[in-house]
């Protein structure tokens, strides 16, 4: 169970979505300015809670299924930390690889999140700022069976079909996904948006 989290300070940011163009012109589709949570805010509370009663019910109901034993093992704070930390690091690793080609971000913040390991903590990227590619099983298939990913890319893993005439150079390509990014900027920062850090205090 993940509790709603409310912060005090908001900031007005300008958003730009990289490589999403108006028709065939090299003009990024504009996104309206909007309020978002300001950076570097902190809050303390019971953010994530393991419902032991429901966990036990799950165990009793599916006690004859081996896969359920494996699943239940991961319904614990320590396992959640491990899984979330590993997943985020893999995703940031993918971002770092693509940086060599695209130069989307200031890499110092990404490098810090990639290398930093603090006991009982992990980073998560949440909400609308998480690219569609990373919200689905696309990354899992791409890394473990690239041929399957490539063969079914336009049927399953892409938001858009491949143009029939191949004249539009901006259509999604399997080797370049995720190809687009949304950037937030204000008077002080260029944000790598949507990242929260959760640290458990024992």
MARPAVEX-175291 format. One record per atom (N, C-alpha, C): residue in one letter; x, y, z. Coordinates in pm, 1 decimal. Last residue first. Layout:
N
{atom A {X Y Z}};
...
END
This chain:
202
{atom X {1462.3 271.1 1020.6}};
{atom X {1427.7 159.8 1107.6}};
{atom X {1449.3 197.6 1253.9}};
{atom X {1344.6 440.9 755.4}};
{atom X {1413.0 462.9 882.8}};
{atom X {1368.7 355.4 978.8}};
{atom X {1390.7 432.4 410.2}};
{atom X {1322.4 374.4 525.2}};
{atom X {1408.3 394.8 649.9}};
{atom X {1354.3 665.3 157.3}};
{atom X {1448.9 606.4 251.9}};
{atom X {1372.0 558.4 374.7}};
{atom X {1305.3 741.0 -173.8}};
{atom X {1240.4 689.8 -54.4}};
{atom X {1346.7 622.9 32.9}};
{atom X {1296.0 1000.5 -401.4}};
{atom X {1384.5 910.5 -327.5}};
{atom X {1313.3 871.2 -199.0}};
{atom X {1159.4 1055.1 -726.0}};
{atom X {1152.3 1068.0 -580.8}};
{atom X {1248.7 967.2 -519.3}};
{atom X {1137.5 1219.7 -1033.1}};
{atom X {1214.0 1127.1 -950.9}};
{atom X {1193.3 1157.6 -802.7}};
{atom X {1023.3 1395.8 -1218.3}};
{atom X {946.9 1279.9 -1173.5}};
{atom X {1019.3 1183.8 -1083.2}};
{atom X {1271.2 1522.2 -1455.7}};
{atom X {1148.8 1525.8 -1374.3}};
{atom X {1101.0 1389.5 -1326.0}};
{atom X {1535.7 1695.6 -1436.2}};
{atom X {1512.7 1556.6 -1477.5}};
{atom X {1390.7 1513.3 -1398.4}};
{atom X {1511.7 2045.3 -1510.3}};
{atom X {1477.9 1930.2 -1427.5}};
{atom X {1486.8 1798.4 -1505.3}};
{atom X {1711.2 2311.8 -1487.8}};
{atom X {1659.1 2220.4 -1589.6}};
{atom X {1636.6 2088.5 -1516.5}};
{atom X {1646.3 2599.4 -1278.0}};
{atom X {1686.5 2461.7 -1301.7}};
{atom X {1638.5 2410.9 -1437.3}};
{atom X {1564.8 2873.4 -1264.8}};
{atom X {1683.6 2828.3 -1192.8}};
{atom X {1736.3 2691.9 -1236.8}};
{atom X {1331.7 2936.1 -1391.4}};
{atom X {1437.6 3037.7 -1391.7}};
{atom X {1568.7 2988.6 -1333.0}};
{atom X {1268.2 2614.0 -1533.8}};
{atom X {1220.0 2738.5 -1474.9}};
{atom X {1337.5 2836.0 -1474.6}};
{atom X {1170.3 2327.7 -1724.3}};
{atom X {1266.4 2433.0 -1694.5}};
{atom X {1195.2 2546.8 -1622.1}};
{atom X {1150.5 1991.8 -1810.5}};
{atom X {1092.0 2100.0 -1732.7}};
{atom X {1201.0 2202.5 -1703.7}};
{atom X {1108.9 1786.7 -2093.6}};
{atom X {1198.6 1864.7 -2009.5}};
{atom X {1119.0 1971.1 -1935.9}};
{atom X {1044.9 1464.8 -2203.7}};
{atom X {985.1 1592.1 -2164.2}};
{atom X {1079.0 1661.1 -2066.7}};
{atom X {1166.0 1282.9 -2486.9}};
{atom X {1177.8 1320.5 -2346.5}};
{atom X {1099.2 1449.9 -2323.7}};
{atom X {1173.7 998.6 -2710.7}};
{atom X {1134.1 1134.9 -2673.2}};
{atom X {1152.0 1157.7 -2524.2}};
{atom X {1246.2 734.1 -2748.2}};
{atom X {1309.2 836.2 -2832.0}};
{atom X {1278.6 978.4 -2786.4}};
{atom X {1337.0 452.3 -2559.3}};
{atom X {1241.8 561.6 -2578.6}};
{atom X {1308.8 681.4 -2644.3}};
{atom X {1417.1 351.8 -2894.9}};
{atom X {1316.7 373.6 -2790.5}};
{atom X {1380.3 365.2 -2652.3}};
{atom X {1585.9 290.3 -3098.6}};
{atom X {1599.1 423.4 -3039.9}};
{atom X {1496.5 451.3 -2929.8}};
{atom X {1528.4 46.1 -3204.8}};
{atom X {1659.8 61.3 -3143.0}};
{atom X {1678.0 195.7 -3074.4}};
{atom X {1267.5 80.9 -3314.5}};
{atom X {1290.5 -5.4 -3198.1}};
{atom X {1424.2 17.5 -3129.4}};
{atom X {1139.2 404.8 -3373.5}};
{atom X {1227.6 297.2 -3420.4}};
{atom X {1268.6 212.3 -3299.9}};
{atom X {864.6 614.5 -3464.1}};
{atom X {938.7 537.0 -3363.8}};
{atom X {1021.7 426.1 -3428.3}};
{atom X {931.0 873.7 -3712.3}};
{atom X {847.3 768.3 -3656.5}};
{atom X {931.4 682.5 -3560.5}};
{atom X {1074.3 1071.1 -3837.5}};
{atom X {1056.4 1082.4 -3693.4}};
{atom X {966.5 974.6 -3635.1}};
{atom X {1089.3 1073.5 -4108.0}};
{atom X {1207.8 1022.3 -4038.2}};
{atom X {1189.8 1019.1 -3887.7}};
{atom X {861.3 984.0 -4333.7}};
{atom X {868.8 1055.3 -4207.4}};
{atom X {983.1 997.3 -4124.9}};
{atom X {866.9 807.0 -4540.1}};
{atom X {925.0 939.3 -4562.6}};
{atom X {939.2 1019.7 -4433.6}};
{atom X {746.0 558.1 -4543.0}};
{atom X {880.5 569.0 -4483.7}};
{atom X {945.9 705.6 -4503.2}};
{atom X {489.5 508.6 -4622.4}};
{atom X {580.9 560.6 -4725.4}};
{atom X {725.0 576.7 -4675.2}};
{atom X {360.6 415.3 -4393.3}};
{atom X {368.6 328.0 -4511.7}};
{atom X {471.3 377.4 -4613.2}};
{atom X {501.8 449.5 -4067.9}};
{atom X {440.2 509.6 -4186.4}};
{atom X {461.3 421.8 -4309.8}};
{atom X {425.0 223.3 -3807.1}};
{atom X {528.0 269.1 -3900.2}};
{atom X {459.7 328.8 -4023.1}};
{atom X {210.1 340.5 -3543.6}};
{atom X {245.8 250.4 -3652.2}};
{atom X {357.1 310.4 -3737.3}};
{atom X {288.3 422.6 -3201.9}};
{atom X {247.6 460.6 -3336.5}};
{atom X {289.2 354.7 -3437.2}};
{atom X {379.5 311.6 -2972.3}};
{atom X {254.1 386.1 -2964.0}};
{atom X {200.1 420.9 -3101.3}};
{atom X {510.7 -22.1 -2974.4}};
{atom X {515.0 116.6 -3019.7}};
{atom X {378.7 182.1 -3006.0}};
{atom X {477.6 -288.3 -2909.4}};
{atom X {559.5 -204.7 -2821.7}};
{atom X {563.2 -57.0 -2859.3}};
{atom X {302.4 -424.5 -3098.2}};
{atom X {286.1 -433.6 -2953.0}};
{atom X {353.0 -319.3 -2876.4}};
{atom X {349.6 -380.1 -3365.9}};
{atom X {222.6 -440.5 -3327.5}};
{atom X {195.3 -427.6 -3177.8}};
{atom X {602.9 -277.5 -3384.9}};
{atom X {491.8 -192.2 -3430.1}};
{atom X {355.1 -251.3 -3397.4}};
{atom X {755.3 -497.1 -3267.6}};
{atom X {762.4 -359.9 -3219.9}};
{atom X {640.1 -277.9 -3258.2}};
{atom X {792.5 -760.1 -3318.3}};
{atom X {658.8 -719.9 -3275.1}};
{atom X {652.2 -572.7 -3233.5}};
{atom X {1061.3 -777.3 -3393.5}};
{atom X {957.4 -834.4 -3481.2}};
{atom X {818.1 -781.7 -3447.2}};
{atom X {1194.1 -662.2 -3171.5}};
{atom X {1199.7 -596.7 -3302.0}};
{atom X {1087.3 -645.3 -3393.8}};
{atom X {1133.8 -848.8 -2968.5}};
{atom X {1101.3 -707.7 -2951.8}};
{atom X {1094.9 -636.7 -3087.2}};
{atom X {1249.0 -1078.2 -3079.0}};
{atom X {1104.9 -1074.5 -3051.7}};
{atom X {1057.3 -930.6 -3039.7}};
{atom X {1516.1 -988.8 -3079.5}};
{atom X {1450.1 -1025.4 -3206.1}};
{atom X {1297.8 -1022.9 -3189.7}};
{atom X {1578.1 -950.9 -2808.8}};
{atom X {1569.7 -834.5 -2897.9}};
{atom X {1497.3 -867.7 -3028.1}};
{atom X {1513.8 -1046.6 -2527.2}};
{atom X {1487.9 -1113.6 -2655.9}};
{atom X {1467.9 -1005.3 -2761.5}};
{atom X {1603.3 -887.1 -2317.8}};
{atom X {1615.5 -1032.7 -2307.2}};
{atom X {1586.8 -1109.2 -2435.6}};
{atom X {1567.1 -616.7 -2372.0}};
{atom X {1693.8 -660.3 -2313.4}};
{atom X {1713.2 -811.4 -2319.8}};
{atom X {1305.8 -608.0 -2474.2}};
{atom X {1418.6 -555.9 -2553.4}};
{atom X {1551.7 -609.4 -2502.4}};
{atom X {1154.8 -702.9 -2260.9}};
{atom X {1165.3 -782.8 -2383.5}};
{atom X {1285.2 -737.9 -2465.7}};
{atom X {1194.4 -492.2 -2073.7}};
{atom X {1223.6 -630.8 -2037.9}};
{atom X {1244.7 -716.9 -2163.1}};
{atom X {1095.0 -270.6 -2212.9}};
{atom X {1236.8 -275.6 -2175.2}};
{atom X {1280.0 -418.7 -2143.9}};
{atom X {818.9 -335.7 -2238.7}};
{atom X {904.8 -315.0 -2355.7}};
{atom X {1052.2 -332.1 -2322.0}};
{atom X {627.5 -358.7 -2051.8}};
{atom X {727.4 -465.2 -2053.0}};
{atom X {825.4 -449.3 -2169.0}};
{atom X {593.1 -10.0 -1943.8}};
{atom X {543.7 -136.5 -1998.2}};
{atom X {651.5 -242.8 -1988.6}};
{atom X {713.7 215.8 -1869.6}};
{atom X {595.1 178.6 -1793.0}};
{atom X {543.0 41.4 -1834.0}};
{atom X {912.6 270.4 -2047.1}};
{atom X {953.0 215.7 -1918.6}};
{atom X {834.5 179.7 -1829.2}};
{atom X {765.1 375.2 -2260.3}};
{atom X {852.2 259.5 -2283.1}};
{atom X {886.9 191.3 -2150.7}};
{atom X {654.1 608.3 -2157.6}};
{atom X {568.4 492.7 -2184.8}};
{atom X {650.0 365.0 -2198.0}};
{atom X {853.9 762.8 -1903.7}};
{atom X {827.7 734.6 -2043.9}};
{atom X {743.9 607.7 -2058.9}};
{atom X {735.0 945.3 -1640.0}};
{atom X {794.2 817.7 -1677.7}};
{atom X {755.7 785.9 -1820.6}};
{atom X {581.9 1164.9 -1597.9}};
{atom X {718.2 1187.4 -1640.8}};
{atom X {789.8 1058.4 -1680.1}};
{atom X {344.7 1098.9 -1489.8}};
{atom X {344.3 1125.2 -1633.2}};
{atom X {485.0 1145.5 -1688.1}};
{atom X {469.1 882.9 -1226.7}};
{atom X {373.2 972.9 -1290.1}};
{atom X {393.1 989.3 -1439.5}};
{atom X {820.0 845.8 -1132.1}};
{atom X {675.6 820.8 -1122.8}};
{atom X {596.5 916.8 -1210.3}};
{atom X {1101.0 669.7 -1045.1}};
{atom X {1050.5 772.1 -1136.4}};
{atom X {902.7 745.1 -1157.7}};
{atom X {1272.9 627.0 -737.1}};
{atom X {1165.5 586.1 -827.8}};
{atom X {1135.3 701.8 -921.2}};
{atom X {1551.3 507.4 -545.7}};
{atom X {1487.2 610.2 -627.3}};
{atom X {1375.2 546.4 -709.1}};
{atom X {1587.0 389.7 -205.7}};
{atom X {1588.2 371.2 -350.8}};
{atom X {1523.1 491.8 -417.2}};
{atom X {1726.1 257.5 101.9}};
{atom X {1666.0 361.8 19.0}};
{atom X {1670.0 322.8 -128.1}};
{atom X {1882.7 105.2 281.3}};
{atom X {1738.4 123.3 306.6}};
{atom X {1675.9 234.3 224.0}};
{atom X {2194.9 272.0 227.4}};
{atom X {2117.2 161.8 286.2}};
{atom X {1971.3 200.5 309.0}};
{atom X {2248.3 418.3 -84.0}};
{atom X {2233.2 444.6 58.3}};
{atom X {2149.0 331.1 116.4}};
{atom X {2433.0 469.2 -357.3}};
{atom X {2364.5 360.1 -287.3}};
{atom X {2365.0 392.1 -138.6}};
{atom X {2480.7 636.4 -658.9}};
{atom X {2453.6 648.6 -515.3}};
{atom X {2379.6 527.1 -461.0}};
{atom X {2497.0 605.6 -933.1}};
{atom X {2606.8 555.7 -850.6}};
{atom X {2574.3 553.5 -701.8}};
{atom X {2263.8 714.6 -1038.5}};
{atom X {2307.8 582.5 -1083.1}};
{atom X {2408.3 522.1 -985.1}};
{atom X {2251.1 967.2 -929.9}};
{atom X {2147.6 871.2 -893.7}};
{atom X {2188.3 729.1 -930.9}};
{atom X {2481.4 1077.5 -1056.7}};
{atom X {2472.0 1070.0 -911.1}};
{atom X {2370.0 965.1 -868.2}};
{atom X {2410.1 1064.5 -1326.0}};
{atom X {2527.8 990.1 -1278.4}};
{atom X {2522.7 973.0 -1127.0}};
{atom X {2200.7 1244.5 -1327.6}};
{atom X {2175.6 1104.2 -1359.5}};
{atom X {2289.4 1017.3 -1308.2}};
{atom X {2333.7 1481.4 -1268.3}};
{atom X {2229.8 1434.2 -1176.3}};
{atom X {2200.1 1286.3 -1200.6}};
{atom X {2514.8 1500.4 -1487.0}};
{atom X {2565.9 1493.9 -1350.6}};
{atom X {2462.0 1439.1 -1253.7}};
{atom X {2414.4 1533.2 -1742.8}};
{atom X {2433.5 1397.8 -1694.0}};
{atom X {2477.3 1389.6 -1548.2}};
{atom X {2156.5 1712.4 -1858.9}};
{atom X {2280.3 1732.5 -1785.9}};
{atom X {2306.5 1602.7 -1710.0}};
{atom X {2011.4 1532.7 -2139.5}};
{atom X {2013.8 1587.5 -2004.8}};
{atom X {2153.8 1633.9 -1964.8}};
{atom X {2035.5 1450.6 -2412.7}};
{atom X {1910.3 1503.8 -2359.6}};
{atom X {1931.2 1586.1 -2232.8}};
{atom X {2221.2 1350.0 -2613.1}};
{atom X {2249.8 1464.6 -2526.2}};
{atom X {2122.7 1530.7 -2473.7}};
{atom X {2214.0 1132.9 -2797.1}};
{atom X {2110.7 1237.2 -2800.3}};
{atom X {2138.6 1361.3 -2716.8}};
{atom X {2428.1 953.4 -2773.8}};
{atom X {2376.0 987.7 -2906.1}};
{atom X {2294.6 1115.7 -2903.2}};
{atom X {2482.9 930.5 -2507.9}};
{atom X {2596.9 941.7 -2599.2}};
{atom X {2553.1 987.3 -2737.5}};
{atom X {2236.5 879.3 -2391.5}};
{atom X {2292.9 1013.8 -2382.6}};
{atom X {2407.7 1034.8 -2480.4}};
{atom X {2189.1 613.8 -2403.0}};
{atom X {2128.3 695.1 -2507.0}};
{atom X {2180.5 838.2 -2505.6}};
{atom X {2323.4 528.8 -2172.6}};
{atom X {2366.0 480.1 -2304.9}};
{atom X {2314.0 570.3 -2415.9}};
{atom X {2170.0 655.4 -1975.7}};
{atom X {2310.0 693.4 -1994.2}};
{atom X {2362.8 649.6 -2130.0}};
{atom X {1927.1 518.6 -1998.5}};
{atom X {1932.0 662.0 -2027.3}};
{atom X {2076.2 706.0 -2055.2}};
{atom X {2010.6 267.7 -1909.1}};
{atom X {1961.4 283.3 -2046.5}};
{atom X {1965.8 429.2 -2089.2}};
{atom X {2069.4 336.1 -1645.3}};
{atom X {2175.4 285.9 -1733.1}};
{atom X {2138.1 297.9 -1879.1}};
{atom X {1816.7 394.4 -1554.8}};
{atom X {1912.8 503.9 -1564.8}};
{atom X {2030.0 462.7 -1653.7}};
{atom X {1722.4 130.4 -1562.1}};
{atom X {1660.0 232.2 -1646.7}};
{atom X {1753.9 351.6 -1663.8}};
{atom X {1888.0 7.2 -1372.2}};
{atom X {1887.7 -40.6 -1511.1}};
{atom X {1830.4 64.4 -1605.3}};
{atom X {1816.5 152.4 -1145.4}};
{atom X {1954.4 158.2 -1193.4}};
{atom X {1963.3 110.8 -1337.7}};
{atom X {1550.5 76.2 -1115.7}};
{atom X {1581.9 215.8 -1144.5}};
{atom X {1723.2 228.8 -1201.3}};
{atom X {1586.6 -198.6 -1055.3}};
{atom X {1513.3 -156.7 -1174.8}};
{atom X {1548.6 -13.6 -1214.1}};
{atom X {1730.3 -190.4 -814.3}};
{atom X {1788.7 -254.7 -932.4}};
{atom X {1720.5 -209.0 -1060.6}};
{atom X {1546.0 -54.1 -646.6}};
{atom X {1679.5 -0.3 -668.2}};
{atom X {1741.2 -58.7 -795.9}};
{atom X {1327.2 -228.6 -653.2}};
{atom X {1312.8 -92.0 -704.7}};
{atom X {1449.5 -30.5 -734.3}};
{atom X {1441.3 -460.3 -532.8}};
{atom X {1385.6 -464.9 -668.2}};
{atom X {1378.3 -325.0 -729.4}};
{atom X {1523.3 -364.9 -276.9}};
{atom X {1617.6 -429.4 -369.3}};
{atom X {1567.5 -423.8 -513.3}};
{atom X {1285.1 -266.9 -165.3}};
{atom X {1402.8 -180.6 -180.2}};
{atom X {1496.5 -237.0 -285.9}};
{atom X {1135.2 -502.2 -164.7}};
{atom X {1090.6 -386.9 -244.3}};
{atom X {1207.1 -292.1 -268.5}};
{atom X {1279.6 -653.7 18.9}};
{atom X {1274.8 -697.2 -121.0}};
{atom X {1229.3 -583.2 -212.2}};
{atom X {1233.6 -503.9 254.0}};
{atom X {1370.2 -527.2 206.4}};
{atom X {1373.6 -568.2 59.6}};
{atom X {951.7 -513.7 280.2}};
{atom X {1020.8 -386.4 259.3}};
{atom X {1159.2 -409.1 199.6}};
{atom X {785.8 -763.7 83.9}};
{atom X {849.7 -721.4 208.3}};
{atom X {926.9 -593.9 178.5}};
{atom X {706.6 -963.7 -118.2}};
{atom X {619.3 -865.5 -54.6}};
{atom X {675.7 -835.1 83.7}};
{atom X {865.4 -1164.3 -208.5}};
{atom X {903.0 -1028.7 -247.9}};
{atom X {809.7 -921.9 -190.5}};
{atom X {739.6 -1390.8 -122.1}};
{atom X {872.6 -1361.5 -67.5}};
{atom X {912.9 -1217.3 -95.9}};
{atom X {520.0 -1396.2 -287.5}};
{atom X {500.9 -1355.0 -148.0}};
{atom X {634.1 -1319.8 -83.3}};
{atom X {637.6 -1499.4 -522.2}};
{atom X {579.2 -1365.8 -519.4}};
{atom X {569.5 -1313.4 -375.5}};
{atom X {710.6 -1757.2 -445.5}};
{atom X {814.5 -1662.7 -490.0}};
{atom X {764.4 -1519.3 -482.3}};
{atom X {458.8 -1860.3 -390.9}};
{atom X {559.8 -1856.3 -284.2}};
{atom X {669.4 -1755.8 -318.8}};
{atom X {349.8 -1848.0 -644.4}};
{atom X {295.7 -1759.3 -542.0}};
{atom X {390.7 -1750.3 -422.8}};
{atom X {479.5 -2046.0 -782.7}};
{atom X {504.7 -1907.5 -822.8}};
{atom X {456.0 -1809.9 -716.3}};
{atom X {371.5 -2279.9 -665.7}};
{atom X {509.9 -2241.0 -638.2}};
{atom X {535.6 -2094.2 -672.0}};
{atom X {67.6 -2325.5 -512.8}};
{atom X {131.4 -2273.8 -633.8}};
{atom X {271.1 -2220.8 -600.8}};
{atom X {-65.0 -2389.2 -285.6}};
{atom X {-19.8 -2501.3 -369.0}};
{atom X {52.1 -2455.3 -496.4}};
{atom X {-151.9 -2155.9 -166.6}};
{atom X {-41.8 -2227.2 -104.0}};
{atom X {11.0 -2342.3 -189.2}};
{atom X {-327.6 -1947.5 -218.9}};
{atom X {-250.4 -2004.2 -329.2}};
{atom X {-132.4 -2087.6 -279.7}};
{atom X {-449.4 -1880.7 24.2}};
{atom X {-533.3 -1908.7 -92.2}};
{atom X {-457.4 -1981.8 -202.2}};
{atom X {-236.6 -1828.0 198.0}};
{atom X {-328.6 -1938.5 225.3}};
{atom X {-407.3 -1978.5 100.6}};
{atom X {-117.4 -1603.4 77.6}};
{atom X {-39.8 -1725.4 99.3}};
{atom X {-130.4 -1846.3 121.1}};
{atom X {-322.5 -1418.4 88.5}};
{atom X {-269.3 -1459.0 -40.9}};
{atom X {-194.8 -1591.7 -28.9}};
{atom X {-341.6 -1389.6 364.4}};
{atom X {-456.4 -1442.0 288.2}};
{atom X {-411.4 -1493.7 151.8}};
{atom X {-94.9 -1272.5 417.7}};
{atom X {-124.0 -1405.5 470.4}};
{atom X {-241.8 -1470.4 397.8}};
{atom X {-134.2 -1025.3 290.8}};
{atom X {-23.3 -1111.5 249.3}};
{atom X {-47.5 -1255.8 294.8}};
{atom X {-338.8 -918.6 437.9}};
{atom X {-365.3 -955.6 298.5}};
{atom X {-255.8 -1048.1 244.8}};
{atom X {-194.7 -883.6 677.3}};
{atom X {-317.8 -964.6 674.9}};
{atom X {-348.3 -1011.1 533.1}};
{atom X {12.8 -710.7 616.0}};
{atom X {45.3 -849.7 649.2}};
{atom X {-78.6 -938.9 645.5}};
{atom X {69.8 -480.4 401.2}};
{atom X {-51.1 -528.4 468.4}};
{atom X {-32.4 -677.9 496.2}};
{atom X {328.0 -260.7 428.8}};
{atom X {296.8 -398.2 390.2}};
{atom X {175.4 -443.9 470.8}};
{atom X {341.8 68.4 315.6}};
{atom X {303.0 -21.0 424.2}};
{atom X {271.2 -159.2 366.5}};
{atom X {507.3 367.7 259.6}};
{atom X {479.2 234.2 208.3}};
{atom X {451.0 141.2 326.1}};
{atom X {496.9 595.5 434.2}};
{atom X {465.5 605.6 291.6}};
{atom X {426.6 469.7 232.8}};
{atom X {454.3 730.8 701.6}};
{atom X {442.6 588.2 670.7}};
{atom X {400.1 574.4 524.4}};
{atom X {689.6 1007.0 683.2}};
{atom X {562.0 943.6 713.4}};
{atom X {566.1 797.2 678.0}};
{atom X {821.8 1316.8 587.8}};
{atom X {838.7 1194.5 665.7}};
{atom X {702.2 1137.1 697.8}};
{atom X {959.5 1486.6 308.6}};
{atom X {844.1 1458.6 393.3}};
{atom X {870.7 1327.3 465.5}};
{atom X {1116.1 1746.8 119.8}};
{atom X {1121.0 1626.0 200.9}};
{atom X {992.2 1611.1 280.4}};
{atom X {1225.9 1878.5 -198.0}};
{atom X {1136.6 1879.0 -81.6}};
{atom X {1144.2 1744.6 -9.5}};
{atom X {1372.9 1907.0 -433.3}};
{atom X {1442.6 1897.9 -304.1}};
{atom X {1351.8 1913.3 -182.7}};
{atom X {1156.8 2105.8 -647.4}};
{atom X {1264.9 2010.3 -621.4}};
{atom X {1311.7 2016.9 -476.8}};
{atom X {796.8 2133.0 -636.7}};
{atom X {930.8 2189.3 -643.0}};
{atom X {1034.2 2085.3 -601.8}};
{atom X {550.1 1990.1 -837.1}};
{atom X {616.6 1989.7 -706.8}};
{atom X {757.3 2043.0 -723.8}};
{atom X {411.6 2220.9 -1078.3}};
{atom X {456.0 2089.1 -1035.6}};
{atom X {522.6 2101.8 -899.3}};
{atom X {191.1 2384.1 -1303.7}};
{atom X {252.4 2375.3 -1171.5}};
{atom X {297.3 2232.5 -1144.1}};
{atom X {276.6 2452.6 -1649.1}};
{atom X {190.6 2403.5 -1542.1}};
{atom X {267.3 2398.7 -1411.3}};
{atom X {251.7 2552.5 -1990.0}};
{atom X {317.4 2562.2 -1860.3}};
{atom X {221.5 2510.9 -1752.5}};
{atom X {168.6 2320.6 -2252.4}};
{atom X {135.9 2434.1 -2167.3}};
{atom X {220.1 2432.8 -2039.6}};
{atom X {389.3 2240.0 -2510.8}};
{atom X {314.5 2190.6 -2395.5}};
{atom X {289.0 2309.6 -2303.6}};
{atom X {425.5 2224.3 -2867.2}};
{atom X {430.9 2297.0 -2740.3}};
{atom X {345.3 2228.4 -2634.1}};
{atom X {622.3 2007.0 -3055.2}};
{atom X {484.8 2035.9 -3015.3}};
{atom X {487.7 2106.1 -2879.4}};
{atom X {909.0 2148.6 -3213.9}};
{atom X {851.5 2063.3 -3109.9}};
{atom X {709.1 2105.6 -3077.9}};
{atom X {968.4 2155.8 -3547.3}};
{atom X {921.7 2240.4 -3437.5}};
{atom X {855.6 2149.4 -3334.8}};
{atom X {1040.8 2082.5 -3813.7}};
{atom X {1130.3 2060.1 -3699.6}};
{atom X {1096.6 2156.3 -3585.6}};
{atom X {748.0 1946.4 -3966.4}};
{atom X {838.6 2057.2 -3940.6}};
{atom X {923.9 2025.8 -3816.7}};
{atom X {555.1 1770.7 -4017.6}};
{atom X {689.5 1728.8 -4056.2}};
{atom X {790.9 1840.5 -4035.2}};
{atom X {353.3 1823.9 -3740.1}};
{atom X {358.2 1769.8 -3876.8}};
{atom X {500.1 1723.7 -3908.9}};
{atom X {552.9 1910.8 -3484.7}};
{atom X {429.9 1953.3 -3551.4}};
{atom X {440.5 1912.5 -3697.4}};
{atom X {718.4 1638.7 -3310.6}};
{atom X {712.0 1754.9 -3397.7}};
{atom X {571.5 1784.3 -3448.7}};
{atom X {907.8 1550.3 -3063.3}};
{atom X {767.9 1528.6 -3101.7}};
{atom X {726.9 1651.7 -3179.9}};
{atom X {1165.9 1600.1 -2964.3}};
{atom X {1147.6 1510.6 -3079.6}};
{atom X {1003.1 1466.3 -3101.2}};
{atom X {1077.3 1678.7 -2630.9}};
{atom X {1181.2 1667.3 -2732.5}};
{atom X {1144.0 1564.4 -2839.4}};
{atom X {857.3 1893.2 -2502.6}};
{atom X {871.8 1750.7 -2534.5}};
{atom X {964.2 1737.3 -2654.2}};
{atom X {883.6 2118.0 -2238.0}};
{atom X {908.5 2094.5 -2380.1}};
{atom X {926.2 1945.4 -2401.5}};
{atom X {740.3 2334.7 -2000.0}};
{atom X {764.6 2197.7 -2046.3}};
{atom X {786.4 2195.7 -2196.7}};
{atom X {813.4 2543.7 -1733.7}};
{atom X {788.7 2537.4 -1876.9}};
{atom X {826.9 2397.7 -1923.8}};
{atom X {653.9 2563.8 -1412.0}};
{atom X {761.6 2522.3 -1502.4}};
{atom X {715.3 2528.0 -1647.1}};
{atom X {608.1 2692.2 -1099.1}};
{atom X {557.5 2697.1 -1235.3}};
{atom X {672.9 2664.9 -1330.1}};
{atom X {598.8 2495.6 -805.3}};
{atom X {673.5 2585.2 -892.5}};
{atom X {610.2 2580.6 -1031.2}};
{atom X {506.0 2458.2 -460.2}};
{atom X {487.1 2430.9 -601.7}};
{atom X {567.0 2532.4 -682.3}};
{atom X {544.6 2315.1 -138.1}};
{atom X {584.8 2415.8 -236.5}};
{atom X {562.2 2368.5 -379.4}};
{atom X {450.1 2094.4 17.8}};
{atom X {406.3 2231.3 43.1}};
{atom X {429.0 2324.8 -74.7}};
{atom X {312.4 1772.0 -77.5}};
{atom X {422.2 1862.5 -48.0}};
{atom X {369.6 2005.9 -38.9}};
{atom X {175.8 1460.0 1.9}};
{atom X {148.6 1599.9 -28.8}};
{atom X {267.3 1685.7 14.1}};
{atom X {104.9 1137.1 -106.7}};
{atom X {206.6 1224.5 -48.5}};
{atom X {179.7 1367.3 -93.6}};
{atom X {-82.0 845.7 -31.5}};
{atom X {-71.7 973.4 -102.8}};
{atom X {27.9 1062.8 -29.2}};
{atom X {91.9 532.7 25.9}};
{atom X {9.1 645.1 69.7}};
{atom X {23.0 764.4 -24.7}};
{atom X {60.3 214.6 -91.7}};
{atom X {142.5 336.0 -106.3}};
{atom X {54.3 455.8 -76.5}};
{atom X {85.0 -117.8 0.0}};
{atom X {0.0 0.0 0.0}};
{atom X {89.0 123.3 0.0}};
END
